[in-house]
Amino acid sequence: GRVVSVGDGIARVYGLNEIQAGEMVEFASGVKGIALNLENENVGIVVFGSDTAIKEGDIVKRTGSIVDVPAGKAMLGRVVDALGLPIDGKGALSDHERRRVEVKAPGIIERKSVHEPMQTGLKAVDSLVPIGRGQRELIIGDRQTGKTAIAIDTILNQKEMNSRGTSESEILYCVYVAIGQKRSTVAQLVQILSEGKAMEYSILVAATASDPAPLQFLAPYSGCAMGEYFRDNGMHALIIYDDLSKQAVAYRQMSLLLRRPPGREAFPGDVFYLHSRLLERAAKRSDLTGAGSLTALPVIETQAGDVSAYIPTNVIPITDGQICLETELFYRGIRPAINVGLSVSRVGSAAQLKAMKQVCGSLKLELAQYREVAAFAQFGSDLDAATQALLNRGARLTEVL
C-alpha cells in the first residue's frame, strides 16, 4: 500500500486490501507498525517508532504476521523492549521460541482454583492479604506510596525460595514490565535486581516514557506472552505491570488520534476490555494442562487517593483483590503503607500455608478493633483495662507488620 497521510505517530495507508486487524506492517524506512483501524478507504496504522522518516506516498508492506515476541528461558536476565528486542547491550537472544502477543485466556475447564501460596516476603501482605499462585492482586495507591517497592521486594524475596528450589514446581520466574517510567528509574531497577542476584530468574520489559505510545500500549501484552511460556509449560511465573494507568493513557492517546469516539475521562469505550483481556491471562492451570501458573500484580496510580476514578474502578473488579497504599500511613512511618481495612484478597486463606493460617486468623479482626478504638481513644483519657490492652496489642501488631 501507499501512505496517504502521516502525523502524530499515526499513518493512514491506502491499498492494503487483505490486511488483518493487528497485523504488523513495515514502512520503507524500516520502521514497523500495527494496523488497528480498518476503514472503507484506508487503514489506520500506529507506528512503532519515529514517524519523521515516513513520507506521503511511501510504500508500505504487509508482513503477514500478527505481532509476536520471543519467549523462553533464554530471556531470563535480559532487558528487552516492547517488541522483545534486547536493549541491555548484551547481544542477541540465544535460542527461543516466538509467541503471539495477543492470545485468548485459558478457558474454564483448563483452570484450577488457586491453592498454592506466593510468598511476597512482606509480613503485612502474606498475613493479611495472602496472594496465591495464579491470582491477580492489584497494588493501588498515590504516587510515592511505595507501590513499586512492594513489587520489587516480591521479586527479591524469590531469591531464597528459588535457590533452595529443587524442582521446577517450586521456582517462581519473574517478569517486570515497566510502562512509561523514566529511563533512570529502569536503570536503577536493573542495578537493584543485579545486586540482589535476582536478574537470573527475571525478565525486564521496558517501554520508557520517551518511547512512542504504541510501544507503551504493547509492552504489558509482550511481557504477558513471555510469562505465559512458563505458565503453559508447567512452570510458575509472576508478572508485574508497573503501571497500567500509563498504559491506559497511551491507549487513549492512540485511540483519539485514530479518531475513535471518546468516553468517560476521554478514554475510549474499550478501555475496560484493554485491561480485562490482559489480566484474564494470569491463571492457575489444571493438572491435565501442566499445573503451571501465572500470577499478576498490576499497579495503578490514583490521584489524591481517589479510588473511584475511571481506571481504578475498572481494574478493581477484574482483579482478585487489592492492596491499598496510603500517603498518610507512609508519612507516619508505617511501611509498607498498607491500609488493612480497604485491602482484601478474594482468594484469601486458600492460598495460605496451614501454619500461617493459624497465626493470622484473628489478626485482621484485632487490627480492625484496634483502629476502631484508636479513633475514640484520642478523645478520652480514662480508658478501662480491656480497651487499653487492645490498644497496646494493636500498636504492637502494627509495629510487627
C-alpha positions as CSV (number, residue, x, y, z in Angstrom):
1,G,0.0,0.0,0.0
2,R,0.9,3.7,0.0
3,V,0.9,6.2,2.8
4,V,-1.9,8.8,2.3
5,S,-1.1,10.9,5.4
6,V,1.1,10.7,8.4
7,G,1.4,12.6,11.7
8,D,1.4,12.1,15.5
9,G,2.5,8.5,15.2
10,I,-0.5,7.6,13.0
11,A,-0.2,6.7,9.3
12,R,-3.2,6.4,7.0
13,V,-2.4,3.9,4.3
14,Y,-4.3,3.2,1.1
15,G,-4.4,-0.2,-0.8
16,L,-3.7,-2.8,1.9
17,N,-6.8,-4.8,1.0
18,E,-6.2,-8.2,2.6
19,I,-4.7,-7.0,5.9
20,Q,-5.8,-8.4,9.2
21,A,-6.6,-6.4,12.3
22,G,-3.5,-6.3,14.5
23,E,-1.1,-7.3,11.7
24,M,2.5,-5.9,11.6
25,V,3.4,-3.8,8.6
26,E,6.8,-2.4,7.6
27,F,7.4,1.1,6.2
28,A,10.1,1.9,3.5
29,S,12.3,3.4,6.3
30,G,12.3,0.1,8.1
31,V,10.0,1.2,10.9
32,K,7.3,-1.2,11.9
33,G,3.7,-0.5,12.6
34,I,0.5,-2.3,13.6
35,A,-2.9,-2.0,11.8
36,L,-5.6,-1.0,14.3
37,N,-8.3,0.7,12.3
38,L,-9.6,-1.0,9.1
39,E,-11.8,1.5,7.4
40,N,-13.5,1.7,4.0
41,E,-11.0,3.9,2.2
42,N,-7.8,3.3,4.2
43,V,-6.1,1.6,7.1
44,G,-5.1,3.4,10.3
45,I,-1.7,2.3,11.3
46,V,0.1,3.2,14.6
47,V,3.9,3.5,14.2
48,F,6.3,1.7,16.5
49,G,9.0,4.4,16.4
50,S,9.6,7.8,14.9
51,D,7.2,8.8,12.1
52,T,9.6,11.6,10.9
53,A,11.2,9.2,8.3
54,I,7.8,8.3,6.8
55,K,6.7,10.4,3.9
56,E,3.4,10.6,2.0
57,G,3.4,8.2,-0.9
58,D,5.9,5.8,0.7
59,I,5.4,2.1,0.1
60,V,4.1,0.0,3.0
61,K,4.5,-3.8,3.1
62,R,2.4,-6.3,4.9
63,T,4.4,-8.8,7.0
64,G,1.6,-11.3,7.1
65,S,2.2,-12.0,10.8
66,I,0.3,-10.8,13.9
67,V,2.7,-9.2,16.4
68,D,4.8,-11.8,18.2
69,V,7.7,-11.7,20.7
70,P,10.5,-14.1,21.7
71,A,9.8,-16.2,24.8
72,G,11.7,-18.9,26.7
73,K,14.4,-19.4,29.3
74,A,16.9,-17.6,27.1
75,M,15.1,-14.4,28.0
76,L,16.0,-14.7,31.7
77,G,18.4,-12.0,32.9
78,R,17.7,-9.8,29.9
79,V,16.2,-6.3,29.4
80,V,14.0,-6.1,26.3
81,D,11.7,-3.5,24.7
82,A,8.0,-4.0,24.0
83,L,8.8,-5.9,20.7
84,G,11.2,-8.2,22.5
85,L,14.4,-6.7,21.1
86,P,17.3,-6.6,23.7
87,I,18.2,-3.1,25.0
88,D,20.8,-4.2,27.6
89,G,23.8,-4.3,25.2
90,K,24.4,-8.0,25.8
91,G,24.0,-9.0,22.2
92,A,21.2,-11.0,20.5
93,L,19.0,-13.5,22.3
94,S,20.0,-17.2,22.1
95,D,17.6,-20.0,21.2
96,H,14.0,-19.0,21.9
97,E,10.5,-19.6,20.5
98,R,8.2,-16.9,19.4
99,R,4.7,-16.4,20.9
100,R,1.8,-14.3,19.8
101,V,1.3,-11.1,21.9
102,E,-2.5,-11.3,21.8
103,V,-3.9,-14.7,22.7
104,K,-7.1,-15.8,24.3
105,A,-7.0,-16.5,28.0
106,P,-7.3,-20.2,29.1
107,G,-10.9,-21.5,29.3
108,I,-12.8,-22.5,32.4
109,I,-12.1,-26.2,32.1
110,E,-8.3,-25.6,31.7
111,R,-8.2,-23.8,35.0
112,K,-8.0,-24.8,38.7
113,S,-8.8,-22.7,41.8
114,V,-5.8,-21.0,43.4
115,H,-4.4,-23.1,46.2
116,E,-0.6,-22.6,46.5
117,P,0.9,-19.6,48.3
118,M,3.1,-17.0,46.5
119,Q,5.2,-15.5,49.3
120,T,6.0,-11.8,48.9
121,G,8.3,-11.7,51.9
122,L,6.3,-8.8,53.3
123,K,4.6,-9.8,56.6
124,A,1.7,-7.4,56.2
125,V,0.9,-8.9,52.8
126,D,1.5,-12.6,53.5
127,S,-0.6,-12.5,56.7
128,L,-3.5,-10.1,55.9
129,V,-3.9,-10.2,52.1
130,P,-2.3,-13.5,51.1
131,I,-1.6,-14.0,47.4
132,G,-1.8,-17.4,45.7
133,R,-0.1,-18.6,42.5
134,G,-2.4,-17.8,39.7
135,Q,-4.1,-14.9,41.5
136,R,-4.3,-11.3,40.3
137,E,-3.7,-8.8,43.1
138,L,-3.9,-5.1,42.4
139,I,-1.5,-2.7,44.1
140,I,-3.1,0.7,44.2
141,G,-2.1,4.0,45.7
142,D,-1.0,7.6,45.1
143,R,2.4,8.4,43.8
144,Q,5.3,7.9,46.2
145,T,3.5,5.5,48.5
146,G,5.8,2.5,47.8
147,K,3.8,0.6,45.1
148,T,6.9,-0.3,43.1
149,A,8.8,-1.1,46.3
150,I,6.3,-3.9,47.2
151,A,6.6,-5.3,43.7
152,I,10.4,-5.3,43.7
153,D,10.6,-6.7,47.2
154,T,8.4,-9.6,46.0
155,I,10.9,-10.3,43.2
156,L,13.9,-10.1,45.5
157,N,12.2,-12.4,48.1
158,Q,12.0,-15.2,45.5
159,K,15.8,-15.4,45.6
160,E,15.7,-17.6,48.7
161,M,12.9,-19.8,47.5
162,N,14.5,-20.2,44.0
163,S,18.0,-21.0,45.3
164,R,16.5,-23.7,47.6
165,G,14.0,-25.0,44.9
166,T,14.9,-28.4,43.6
167,S,12.1,-29.0,41.1
168,E,10.6,-26.6,38.5
169,S,7.3,-26.6,40.5
170,E,9.0,-24.6,43.4
171,I,10.8,-22.0,41.3
172,L,9.0,-18.8,40.5
173,Y,10.2,-16.8,37.5
174,C,9.6,-13.1,37.4
175,V,8.6,-10.7,34.6
176,Y,8.7,-7.0,35.3
177,V,7.0,-4.7,32.8
178,A,7.9,-1.0,33.2
179,I,5.4,1.2,31.3
180,G,6.1,4.9,30.8
181,Q,8.8,5.1,33.5
182,K,11.9,7.2,33.3
183,R,15.0,5.5,31.8
184,S,16.9,6.4,35.0
185,T,14.3,4.5,37.1
186,V,14.6,1.4,34.9
187,A,18.4,1.5,35.0
188,Q,18.2,1.8,38.8
189,L,15.9,-1.2,38.9
190,V,18.2,-3.3,36.8
191,Q,21.0,-2.4,39.3
192,I,18.9,-3.3,42.3
193,L,18.0,-6.7,40.8
194,S,21.5,-7.4,39.7
195,E,22.9,-6.6,43.1
196,G,20.3,-8.9,44.7
197,K,21.2,-11.6,42.2
198,A,17.6,-11.6,41.1
199,M,18.2,-11.0,37.4
200,E,19.0,-14.7,36.8
201,Y,15.3,-15.6,37.2
202,S,13.8,-12.3,35.9
203,I,12.9,-10.7,32.6
204,L,12.6,-6.9,32.3
205,V,10.3,-5.5,29.6
206,A,10.7,-1.7,29.4
207,A,8.7,0.8,27.4
208,T,10.0,4.1,28.8
209,A,8.4,7.5,28.9
210,S,10.2,8.5,25.7
211,D,9.0,5.5,23.7
212,P,6.1,6.1,21.4
213,A,2.6,5.4,22.8
214,P,2.0,2.2,20.7
215,L,5.0,0.6,22.5
216,Q,3.8,1.6,25.9
217,F,0.4,0.1,24.9
218,L,2.0,-3.2,23.7
219,A,4.5,-3.8,26.5
220,P,2.1,-5.4,29.0
221,Y,0.9,-7.9,26.4
222,S,4.5,-8.7,25.3
223,G,5.5,-9.3,29.0
224,C,2.4,-11.4,29.4
225,A,3.3,-13.6,26.4
226,M,6.8,-14.2,27.9
227,G,5.2,-15.1,31.3
228,E,2.7,-17.5,29.5
229,Y,5.6,-19.5,28.2
230,F,6.3,-20.6,31.8
231,R,2.6,-21.0,32.7
232,D,1.9,-23.3,29.7
233,N,5.0,-25.4,30.3
234,G,4.1,-26.4,33.8
235,M,6.2,-23.8,35.5
236,H,5.3,-20.8,37.7
237,A,5.8,-17.2,36.9
238,L,4.9,-13.8,38.4
239,I,4.3,-10.7,36.3
240,I,4.3,-7.1,37.5
241,Y,2.7,-4.4,35.3
242,D,4.1,-1.0,36.6
243,D,1.8,0.7,35.9
244,L,-1.4,0.2,34.0
245,S,-2.6,3.8,34.4
246,K,0.2,4.8,32.0
247,Q,-0.8,2.1,29.5
248,A,-4.4,3.4,29.6
249,V,-3.1,6.9,28.9
250,A,-1.0,5.7,26.0
251,Y,-4.0,3.8,24.6
252,R,-6.2,6.9,25.0
253,Q,-3.7,8.9,23.0
254,M,-3.7,6.3,20.2
255,S,-7.4,6.0,20.1
256,L,-8.1,9.7,20.0
257,L,-5.5,10.1,17.2
258,L,-7.3,7.3,15.3
259,R,-10.5,9.3,15.7
260,R,-12.3,6.7,17.8
261,P,-15.1,8.2,19.9
262,P,-14.1,9.1,23.4
263,G,-16.0,8.2,26.6
264,R,-15.6,9.0,30.3
265,E,-12.4,11.0,31.1
266,A,-11.8,10.9,27.2
267,F,-10.8,7.2,27.5
268,P,-12.1,5.1,24.6
269,G,-15.1,2.7,25.1
270,D,-13.0,-0.5,25.2
271,V,-10.5,0.6,27.9
272,F,-12.1,-2.0,30.2
273,Y,-11.5,-4.7,27.7
274,L,-7.9,-3.5,27.3
275,H,-7.2,-4.4,30.9
276,S,-9.6,-7.4,31.3
277,R,-8.2,-9.3,28.4
278,L,-4.7,-8.7,29.8
279,L,-5.4,-9.8,33.4
280,E,-7.5,-12.8,32.4
281,R,-4.4,-14.4,31.0
282,A,-3.0,-14.7,34.5
283,A,-4.3,-18.1,35.7
284,K,-3.7,-21.3,37.5
285,R,-3.6,-24.2,35.1
286,S,-5.4,-27.5,35.8
287,D,-3.3,-30.7,36.4
288,L,-4.2,-32.0,33.0
289,T,-2.7,-28.9,31.3
290,G,0.5,-29.0,33.3
291,A,-0.5,-27.2,36.5
292,G,1.5,-24.1,35.7
293,S,0.5,-20.7,36.9
294,L,0.9,-17.0,36.1
295,T,0.4,-14.6,39.0
296,A,-0.2,-10.9,38.1
297,L,0.5,-7.8,40.3
298,P,-0.9,-4.9,38.3
299,V,-0.1,-1.4,39.7
300,I,-2.5,1.5,39.4
301,E,-1.6,5.0,40.5
302,T,-4.5,7.1,41.9
303,Q,-4.8,10.9,42.0
304,A,-5.2,12.2,45.6
305,G,-6.4,8.9,46.9
306,D,-9.4,8.8,44.5
307,V,-10.2,5.1,44.1
308,S,-13.5,5.9,42.3
309,A,-11.8,7.3,39.2
310,Y,-12.4,5.5,35.9
311,I,-9.3,3.3,35.6
312,P,-9.3,2.1,39.3
313,T,-13.0,1.2,39.2
314,N,-12.3,-0.7,36.0
315,V,-9.4,-2.7,37.3
316,I,-10.6,-3.4,40.9
317,P,-13.5,-5.7,39.7
318,I,-11.2,-7.6,37.2
319,T,-8.6,-8.5,39.9
320,D,-8.9,-10.9,42.8
321,G,-8.3,-8.3,45.5
322,Q,-6.3,-5.2,46.1
323,I,-3.5,-3.8,48.3
324,C,-4.4,-0.2,49.1
325,L,-1.5,2.1,50.0
326,E,-2.0,5.5,51.6
327,T,0.2,8.5,51.7
328,E,-0.8,9.3,55.3
329,L,0.3,6.0,56.6
330,F,3.5,6.3,54.6
331,Y,4.4,9.6,56.2
332,R,3.6,8.2,59.7
333,G,6.4,5.7,59.1
334,I,4.2,2.7,58.6
335,R,5.8,1.0,55.7
336,P,4.6,-0.8,53.6
337,A,1.8,1.8,54.0
338,I,-1.0,-0.8,53.6
339,N,-4.5,0.3,54.6
340,V,-5.6,-3.0,56.2
341,G,-9.3,-2.0,56.1
342,L,-9.5,-1.5,52.4
343,S,-7.1,-4.2,51.3
344,V,-8.6,-7.6,50.6
345,S,-7.6,-10.8,48.9
346,R,-10.6,-12.5,47.3
347,V,-8.8,-15.9,47.1
348,G,-7.9,-15.5,50.7
349,S,-6.7,-18.2,53.1
350,A,-6.9,-20.9,50.4
351,A,-3.6,-19.5,49.3
352,Q,-2.0,-19.6,52.8
353,L,0.1,-22.3,54.5
354,K,-1.7,-24.1,57.4
355,A,0.8,-22.6,59.9
356,M,0.3,-19.0,58.6
357,K,-3.5,-19.5,58.7
358,Q,-3.4,-20.3,62.4
359,V,-1.2,-17.4,63.3
360,C,-3.0,-14.8,61.2
361,G,-6.6,-16.0,61.6
362,S,-7.5,-13.4,64.3
363,L,-5.0,-10.8,63.2
364,K,-7.3,-8.9,60.8
365,L,-10.1,-8.7,63.4
366,E,-7.8,-7.4,66.1
367,L,-6.4,-4.8,63.8
368,A,-9.9,-3.7,62.9
369,Q,-10.9,-3.4,66.5
370,Y,-7.7,-1.5,67.3
371,R,-8.4,1.0,64.5
372,E,-12.0,1.5,65.8
373,V,-10.9,2.0,69.4
374,A,-7.9,4.2,68.5
375,A,-10.2,6.7,66.8
376,F,-12.2,7.1,70.1
377,A,-9.1,6.9,72.3
378,Q,-8.0,10.3,71.1
379,F,-10.9,12.0,72.9
380,G,-11.0,10.2,76.3
381,S,-8.1,9.9,78.7
382,D,-9.5,7.3,81.2
383,L,-9.8,4.0,79.4
384,D,-10.7,0.7,81.0
385,A,-8.1,-2.1,81.2
386,A,-9.6,-4.1,78.3
387,T,-9.5,-1.2,75.9
388,Q,-6.0,-0.3,77.0
389,A,-4.9,-3.8,76.4
390,L,-6.5,-3.8,72.9
391,L,-4.7,-0.5,72.1
392,N,-1.3,-1.8,73.2
393,R,-1.7,-5.0,71.3
394,G,-2.8,-3.2,68.2
395,A,0.1,-0.8,68.4
396,R,2.5,-3.8,68.8
397,L,0.9,-5.6,65.8
398,T,1.2,-2.5,63.7
399,E,4.9,-2.4,64.6
400,V,5.4,-6.1,63.8
401,L,4.0,-5.6,60.3
